[in-house]
Amino acid sequence: MKNNIAQELIVTKRGELLNTQCPSRNLLHRITQKWSLLIFLSLHDKTMRFSELRRNIDGISEKMLAKTLQMLEEDGFITKKSYPVIPPHTEYSLTELGLDFFQRVVLLCDWVESNYQKTSPH
């Protein structure tokens, strides 16, 4: 009986991510994508231009970087500042919400880097 109460409290406190209809699942999916996490890691302590981000995140295509940055901006995690110069100059940085999320995700990233050798090779 005690476990059922604890489980109910967790569901009440955390929402219903286990439910396929939970709207929070969309956000969870977007912020936990590989490229999103790597963008958070890149921007955690500095503002970067698009080209800097592309060089910093090995393997990301220009199209995927643009798409992911747009999504994170729409979600309120990053800000985009464009300067009216030729060629275009655009800078990206984390918002307060983005920095708050980074404080949580950096623990996951540190754990992954510390423990990947303990997992089965894929």
Protein Blocks (a to p, Z undefined) as FASTA:
>chain_A
ZZmmmmmmmmmmnopmkpmklmklmmmmmmmgmklmmmmmmmmmcccdfklmmmmmghia
fklmmmmmmmmmmnopaccdddddddddddddddfklmmmmmmmmmmmmmmmmmmmmpcc
ZZ
